[in-house]
Amino acid sequence: MMQTVEAEINVDGTVTLLEPVRVKIKTRALVTVLENGDSSCQGNARQMLKFLQNNRLPAEARRSAEEMEAQILENRKWSI
C-alpha cells in the first residue's frame, strides 16, 4: 500500500518524518523535495511569473477561453 507522509530534510540530508509510519519489512520510498516558498528561491516558475507580469500580451493577441479551447481541440486532431 502506498502512503504519503510529510517530512523535513535538514541541510545535512537527514530526513525527519513528521508523522508515524508503520512498515512490516524494509521498504523503499520516494522523496519529493518541495520549495519552502522562501522569496530568495528563484526557480523556473517564479522567473516565468515575473516574465509574464512584465511582458503582457497586447489586447489584440489575447484570446478568450472558448477560442483557446477550440484551438486546443483543433491541434489534438493533428497530433493523433
ABEGO torsion letter per residue (X at the ends): XBBBBBBBBBAAGBBBBABBBBBABBBBBBBBBBBAGBAABBBAAAAAAAAAAABBBBAAABBBAAAAAAAAAAAAAAAX
